[in-house]
């Protein structure tokens, strides 16, 4: 039996199974969720159960890449709009960590090499540890790192669970606020019927009037002499006609200026016109502009709306087809059939998980992480984690390279993300648990206290700054904190509380900043002691 449990893969499933069971237990409404896995791993690691290191690396790569893929589509927009507040919160958090580190080193008279290891362990930064060993020329930094790492992991997990209670925040309300802010930036589309009253439009084709371009609206139907027909580009309009116009509230007000006042009657249904949602699954049209495919000309249909990641977008000639988009299309029955052939509309392809882009993407990320960037007298690189995160963000933004689609369904992303995380936490927990109790017994009260304080203070400072100074959405704030602490398990805890993209996007935005800061700090701080 002992020989059976000595196998790493057996240990892996034992830890995951018992971790998931314990994580579901609620006490006063509080549960550890998926983070319970790491606590089980710490305990069993102390008793000699080990999950091999390769599981940790594989799980970390899988988790980080899927986080990048999830965050990528909204990353650049979030950075443009909120980058300043996200980065300033991160820097305040990390500067507080550096300040606490210097103060504790002086108070407890810690040796600089062990102390800088404590700093990196509390921030769970392996690249920082490498920089610290290079800077101090001492392997003792690894000892400090080993002592503090467990406290860094546990401290962030506990803090993330406690912060919503401490700041009296309702996570579901924060999720709703975040989704509302996204909708505010991308207003819902509405449809109105407008009388054609502009004499300049009389007896001209829709394409000639350029209404769609000038008002950023879509014309779906025309009623002429009581008969309704699709609004194709070649269709002519006359004064007294009624146009069905779709767009944002602002765009429709602009269209009223160009076309005329709102029609108060009802536009009758027409058997000639069919309106359906159609999926974009044809890889050949991904990343192509609507003007290139020209559905209006090739299938005599009109795209009324684009639904992407739950957001409705008003289409125009410069809109780009993305794999998995849902398009609201209007036209004749034969036109809809033709449009489906062009767009794909294959739900099986959408639900199928293609492992080629996942494998290629992670490989690209590993290679990207090896590139050295010179800064002054030393150089840094993103490392395996940072490179893989960057690859996920950039490739998901790119969308397609030749025949390769850099995309995966939401369900596939969630499954692979959770699998990667479970592998990572089970392995890193057993390895940390091996020396956890011994570290407490033999390395002194001062080192342990220092580890705990350096792990917790930046979290509290960052949370206070983000909430009260920058008025940040709390889910985004939790993503910033886990990114600043470079804490993958911490992000997992946040993800278990909400399925929206707020935390992953914030994490991906600040992670590179935190990575560079900790590496530079590991070179500079020992010289200040």
C-alpha positions in Angstrom: 0.0 0.0 0.0 2.8 2.4 0.9 4.4 1.6 -2.5 1.1 2.5 -4.2 0.9 5.9 -2.5 4.5 6.7 -3.4 3.6 7.1 -7.1 3.3 10.8 -7.9 0.2 10.4 -10.0 -1.6 8.5 -7.2 -0.6 11.3 -4.8 -1.9 13.9 -7.3 -5.4 12.4 -7.4 -5.6 11.9 -3.7 -4.7 15.5 -3.1 -7.1 16.8 -5.7 -10.0 14.6 -4.5 -9.7 15.4 -0.8 -8.9 19.1 -1.6 -12.1 19.4 -3.6 -14.2 17.7 -0.9 -12.8 20.0 1.9 -13.2 23.0 -0.4 -16.9 22.5 -0.6 -17.4 22.5 3.2 -18.9 25.8 4.3 -18.5 27.2 7.8 -20.6 30.3 8.5 -21.0 30.7 4.8 -17.2 30.6 4.1 -15.4 27.9 2.1 -11.9 27.4 0.7 -13.2 26.3 -2.7 -10.4 25.2 -5.0 -7.7 26.7 -2.8 -8.3 23.9 -0.3 -6.2 21.7 -2.6 -3.0 23.5 -1.6 -3.6 23.1 2.1 -4.2 19.3 1.7 -1.0 19.2 -0.4 1.0 21.0 2.3 -0.2 18.6 4.9 0.4 15.5 2.9 3.7 16.9 1.7 4.8 17.1 5.3 4.2 13.3 5.6 6.3 12.5 2.6 3.8 12.5 -0.3 5.3 14.2 -3.3 3.8 15.2 -6.7 6.6 15.5 -9.2 7.9 18.9 -10.3 6.9 18.3 -14.0 3.2 18.3 -12.9 3.7 21.7 -11.4 5.3 23.2 -14.6 2.8 21.6 -16.9 -0.1 22.8 -14.7 1.3 26.3 -14.4 1.8 26.6 -18.2 -1.7 25.4 -18.9 -3.2 27.7 -16.3 -1.3 30.8 -17.3 -1.8 30.3 -21.1 -5.6 29.9 -20.7 -5.6 33.0 -18.5 -3.9 34.9 -21.3 -6.4 33.6 -23.8 -9.3 34.6 -21.6 -7.9 38.1 -20.9 -6.4 38.9 -24.3 -9.5 40.2 -26.1 -10.2 42.8 -23.4 -6.6 43.4 -22.3 -5.5 46.3 -24.6 -8.8 48.2 -24.1 -8.5 47.8 -20.3 -4.9 48.9 -20.4 -5.8 52.0 -22.4 -8.7 52.9 -20.1 -7.5 51.8 -16.6 -3.8 51.1 -17.0 -2.8 54.1 -14.9 -4.8 53.2 -11.9 -4.0 49.5 -12.1 -0.3 50.1 -12.4 -0.2 52.7 -9.6 -2.1 50.4 -7.3 0.4 47.7 -8.1 3.4 50.0 -7.4 1.9 51.2 -4.1 1.5 47.6 -3.1 5.0 46.5 -4.0 6.6 49.7 -2.6 4.9 48.9 0.7 6.4 45.4 0.5 9.9 46.8 -0.1 9.4 49.3 2.8 8.3 46.6 5.2 11.2 44.4 4.1 13.7 47.1 4.9 12.1 47.8 8.3 11.9 44.2 9.3 15.5 43.5 8.2 16.7 46.3 10.4 14.5 45.4 13.4 15.4 41.7 13.3 19.0 42.3 12.1 18.5 39.8 9.2 21.4 38.9 6.9 20.9 40.5 3.5 21.1 37.3 1.5 18.5 35.4 3.6 16.4 38.5 3.9 16.1 39.1 0.1 15.1 35.4 -0.2 12.3 36.0 2.3 11.2 39.0 0.2 10.9 36.9 -2.9 9.4 34.0 -1.2 6.6 36.1 0.4 5.9 37.5 -3.1 6.2 34.0 -4.6 8.6 35.3 -7.3 11.0 32.7 -8.7 12.5 35.1 -11.3 13.1 37.5 -8.4 14.9 34.8 -6.5 17.2 34.1 -9.5 18.1 37.9 -9.6 18.6 37.8 -5.8 21.1 34.9 -5.9 22.9 36.6 -8.8 23.0 39.9 -6.9 24.2 38.5 -3.5 26.3 35.7 -4.9 24.9 33.6 -2.1 22.7 30.5 -2.2 21.3 31.5 1.2 18.7 33.5 -0.6 17.1 30.2 -1.6 16.8 29.2 2.1 14.9 32.4 2.9 12.8 31.8 -0.2 12.0 28.3 0.9 10.9 29.5 4.4 8.7 32.4 3.1 7.2 30.8 0.0 4.6 28.7 1.9 3.5 31.8 3.9 3.4 33.8 0.7 1.0 31.3 -1.0 -1.1 30.8 2.1 -1.1 34.5 3.1 -2.5 35.7 -0.3 -5.1 32.9 -0.4 -6.4 33.7 3.1 -6.3 37.5 2.4 -8.2 37.1 -0.9 -10.9 35.2 1.0 -11.1 37.7 3.9 -10.8 41.0 1.9 -14.5 41.0 0.7 -15.6 40.6 4.3 -13.1 43.1 5.6 -14.2 45.8 3.1 -17.9 44.8 3.3 -18.0 44.0 -0.4 -20.6 41.8 -2.1 -18.9 39.9 -5.0 -22.1 39.4 -7.0 -22.8 43.1 -6.9 -19.2 43.9 -8.0 -19.7 41.4 -10.9 -22.9 43.1 -11.9 -21.3 46.5 -11.7 -18.4 45.3 -13.9 -20.8 43.9 -16.5 -22.8 47.1 -16.4 -19.7 49.2 -17.0 -18.9 47.0 -20.1 -22.4 47.6 -21.4 -22.0 51.3 -20.8 -18.9 51.3 -23.0 -20.8 49.2 -25.5 -24.4 50.4 -25.4 -27.1 47.9 -26.3 -28.5 48.2 -29.8 -32.1 49.1 -30.4 -34.4 49.3 -33.5 -36.8 52.0 -34.6 -38.9 52.7 -37.7 -38.2 56.1 -39.4 -40.1 58.0 -42.0 -38.1 59.0 -45.1 -38.6 62.8 -45.1 -35.2 64.0 -46.5 -35.8 65.1 -50.2 -32.1 64.3 -50.9 -32.8 60.6 -50.4 -35.8 60.4 -52.7 -35.4 57.9 -55.6 -31.8 56.9 -54.6 -30.4 53.5 -53.7 -29.5 52.7 -50.1 -25.8 52.4 -51.1 -25.9 56.0 -52.6 -27.4 57.6 -49.5 -24.5 56.2 -47.3 -26.8 56.4 -44.2 -25.1 53.5 -42.5 -21.7 55.1 -42.7 -22.8 58.6 -41.7 -24.9 57.6 -38.7 -23.2 54.2 -37.8 -26.5 52.4 -38.1 -27.8 49.3 -40.0 -30.9 49.4 -42.2 -32.8 46.1 -42.1 -36.1 46.7 -43.8 -38.0 49.1 -46.1 -41.7 49.6 -46.3 -42.9 51.0 -49.6 -46.6 51.4 -50.3 -47.4 49.0 -47.4 -45.1 46.3 -48.7 -42.0 45.3 -46.7 -38.8 44.1 -48.3 -35.1 43.6 -47.2 -32.9 46.7 -47.2 -30.3 45.6 -49.7 -27.7 48.1 -51.0 -29.3 48.3 -54.5 -32.8 48.9 -53.1 -34.2 52.4 -53.8 -36.0 54.5 -51.2 -38.6 57.2 -51.8 -40.1 60.0 -49.6 -42.9 58.4 -47.6 -41.1 55.1 -47.2 -40.4 53.7 -43.8 -36.9 52.4 -42.8 -36.2 50.0 -40.0 -33.0 51.3 -38.4 -30.8 49.5 -35.8 -28.0 51.1 -33.7 -27.2 52.7 -30.4 -29.4 55.4 -29.0 -26.9 58.0 -30.0 -26.6 56.6 -33.6 -30.3 56.5 -34.0 -30.7 60.1 -33.0 -28.1 60.9 -35.8 -30.1 58.8 -38.2 -33.3 60.8 -37.4 -31.5 63.9 -38.5 -30.5 62.3 -41.8 -33.7 60.4 -42.5 -36.7 61.8 -40.7 -39.0 61.4 -37.6 -40.0 58.2 -36.0 -42.9 56.3 -37.6 -45.7 55.8 -35.1 -47.4 53.0 -36.9 -46.5 49.3 -37.1 -44.4 47.8 -39.8 -46.1 44.6 -40.9 -44.3 41.2 -40.9 -43.1 39.9 -44.2 -42.8 36.3 -45.2 -40.0 37.4 -47.6 -37.7 38.4 -44.7 -36.1 36.0 -42.3 -34.0 37.0 -39.3 -31.6 34.5 -37.5 -28.5 34.3 -35.4 -25.6 32.7 -37.3 -22.3 31.6 -35.9 -18.9 32.5 -37.5 -17.0 29.2 -37.7 -15.5 29.4 -41.2 -11.8 29.8 -40.5 -11.3 31.2 -44.0 -13.1 34.5 -43.2 -11.7 35.0 -39.7 -9.8 38.4 -39.4 -11.3 39.6 -42.7 -13.3 42.8 -42.9 -17.0 42.8 -43.6 -16.3 44.9 -46.7 -14.1 42.1 -48.0 -16.8 39.4 -47.6 -19.7 41.7 -48.4 -22.6 39.5 -47.3 -25.1 42.1 -48.7 -23.8 41.5 -52.2 -23.0 37.8 -52.0 -26.0 36.6 -50.1 -28.4 39.6 -50.2 -28.4 39.7 -46.4 -27.7 42.3 -43.8 -25.8 41.9 -40.6 -27.9 43.7 -37.9 -25.8 43.0 -34.8 -22.6 41.3 -33.7 -22.6 39.5 -30.4 -19.1 38.9 -29.1 -18.3 37.7 -25.5 -21.8 38.7 -24.5 -21.5 42.2 -25.9 -23.6 43.6 -28.7 -21.6 45.5 -31.3 -23.0 47.6 -34.2 -21.5 46.3 -37.5 -19.9 48.4 -40.2 -17.7 47.9 -43.3 -14.5 47.9 -41.1 -15.8 45.3 -38.6 -13.7 42.2 -38.5 -15.0 38.6 -38.4 -13.9 36.8 -35.2 -14.2 33.0 -34.7 -17.2 32.3 -32.5 -19.0 35.6 -33.2 -22.8 35.4 -33.4 -24.3 37.6 -36.1 -27.9 38.7 -36.3 -28.7 38.4 -40.0 -31.7 39.5 -41.9 -32.7 38.7 -45.5 -34.6 36.3 -47.8 -34.7 32.6 -47.0 -32.3 31.7 -49.8 -30.0 34.6 -48.7 -29.9 33.3 -45.1 -28.9 29.8 -46.4 -26.2 31.4 -48.5 -24.9 33.5 -45.6 -24.7 30.4 -43.4 -22.5 28.7 -46.0 -20.2 31.7 -46.0 -20.1 32.1 -42.2 -19.9 28.4 -41.3 -22.6 28.2 -38.6 -21.3 24.9 -37.3 -21.8 24.4 -33.6 -19.7 21.2 -33.6 -16.6 23.1 -34.8 -17.2 25.8 -32.1 -17.4 23.3 -29.3 -14.5 21.2 -30.5 -11.2 21.9 -28.7 -8.2 22.1 -31.1 -5.0 21.3 -29.1 -2.7 22.5 -31.9 -3.0 26.2 -31.0 -2.7 25.4 -27.3 0.5 23.4 -27.8 2.0 26.0 -30.2 1.0 28.9 -28.1 2.6 27.5 -24.9 5.8 26.7 -26.9 5.9 30.2 -28.2 5.4 31.5 -24.7 8.3 29.5 -23.3 10.6 30.7 -26.1 9.4 34.3 -25.5 10.2 34.0 -21.8 13.8 33.1 -22.7 14.5 36.4 -24.5 16.8 38.6 -22.4 16.0 42.3 -22.1 19.0 44.5 -21.1 18.4 47.0 -18.3 21.5 48.9 -17.2 24.2 46.5 -16.1 22.0 43.4 -16.0 19.3 41.8 -18.1 15.9 40.4 -17.3 13.5 38.1 -19.1 9.8 37.3 -18.6 10.5 33.7 -17.7 8.3 30.8 -18.4 5.3 32.2 -16.7 5.5 35.8 -18.0 6.3 34.6 -21.6 3.4 32.2 -21.6 1.0 34.8 -20.3 2.2 37.3 -22.9 1.8 34.7 -25.7 -1.8 34.0 -24.6 -2.7 37.7 -24.6 -1.1 38.5 -28.0 -2.2 35.4 -29.8 -5.8 35.6 -28.7 -5.8 39.3 -29.8 -4.3 38.2 -33.1 -7.1 35.7 -33.6 -5.6 33.8 -36.6 -2.3 33.0 -38.2 -2.7 31.1 -41.5 -4.8 28.0 -40.8 -4.3 28.3 -37.0 -7.2 29.9 -35.0 -5.9 31.3 -31.7 -9.2 30.7 -29.9 -11.0 28.2 -27.7 -14.5 27.9 -26.4 -15.4 29.3 -22.9 -16.1 25.8 -21.6 -12.8 24.4 -22.9 -10.9 27.4 -21.5 -12.5 26.9 -18.1 -11.8 23.1 -18.0 -8.1 23.5 -19.0 -7.6 26.4 -16.7 -8.9 24.5 -13.7 -7.0 21.4 -14.6 -3.8 23.3 -14.9 -4.4 25.0 -11.6 -5.1 21.8 -9.7 -1.9 20.2 -11.1 0.1 23.3 -10.1 -1.3 23.6 -6.6 -1.0 19.9 -5.8 2.7 19.8 -6.8 3.8 23.1 -5.3 2.0 22.3 -2.1 3.7 19.0 -1.5 7.1 20.5 -2.3 6.5 23.4 0.1 5.0 21.0 2.7 8.2 18.9 2.8 10.1 21.6 4.7 7.2 23.6 6.1 7.2 22.3 9.7 11.0 22.1 9.8 11.2 25.7 8.7 8.9 26.8 11.6 10.9 24.7 14.1 14.5 25.6 13.1 14.6 28.9 11.3 13.3 31.2 14.0 10.4 33.3 14.9 11.8 36.4 13.2 12.0 34.8 9.8 8.5 33.4 10.0 7.0 36.7 11.2 8.8 38.6 8.5 7.4 36.3 5.9 3.9 36.7 7.1 4.0 40.5 7.3 5.7 40.9 3.9 3.0 38.6 2.4 0.0 40.3 4.0 0.8 44.1 4.2 1.1 44.7 0.4 -2.3 43.0 0.0 -3.9 45.3 2.5 -2.2 48.4 1.2 -3.1 47.5 -2.4 -6.7 46.8 -1.5 -7.1 50.0 0.4 -5.5 52.1 -2.3 -7.5 50.5 -5.1 -10.8 50.8 -3.3 -10.6 54.2 -1.6 -8.2 56.1 -3.9 -8.9 54.7 -7.3 -12.5 53.6 -6.7 -11.7 50.3 -8.5 -14.2 47.5 -9.1 -13.3 45.0 -6.4 -13.0 42.0 -8.7 -10.5 44.0 -10.8 -8.8 45.0 -7.6 -8.4 41.4 -6.5 -6.9 40.7 -9.9 -4.4 43.6 -9.4 -3.4 42.3 -6.0 -2.8 38.7 -7.1 -0.9 40.1 -10.1 1.2 42.4 -7.9 2.0 39.4 -5.7 2.6 37.2 -8.8 0.2 34.7 -7.0 -1.3 32.2 -9.4 -3.2 30.3 -6.6 -4.5 33.7 -5.4 -6.0 34.4 -8.9 -7.5 30.9 -8.8 -9.4 31.8 -5.6 -10.7 35.0 -7.3 -11.8 33.0 -10.4 -13.7 30.6 -8.1 -15.8 33.5 -6.8 -16.7 34.9 -10.3 -16.8 33.8 -13.9 -16.4 37.3 -15.4 -13.1 38.5 -16.9 -12.5 41.4 -14.5 -9.8 39.7 -12.4 -7.9 37.9 -15.2 -7.7 41.1 -17.3 -6.4 43.1 -14.3 -3.9 40.3 -13.4 -2.6 40.1 -16.9 -2.2 43.9 -17.1 -0.1 44.3 -13.9 1.8 41.0 -13.8 4.6 42.2 -16.1 5.0 45.3 -14.1 5.2 43.3 -10.9 7.7 40.9 -12.4 10.1 43.7 -13.5 9.7 45.5 -10.2 10.6 42.5 -8.1 13.6 41.6 -10.2 15.0 45.1 -10.0 14.2 45.3 -6.3 16.0 42.0 -5.7 19.1 43.7 -7.2 18.8 46.9 -5.3 17.4 46.1 -1.8 20.3 44.0 -0.5 22.6 47.1 -1.1 20.3 49.2 1.2 20.7 46.9 4.2 
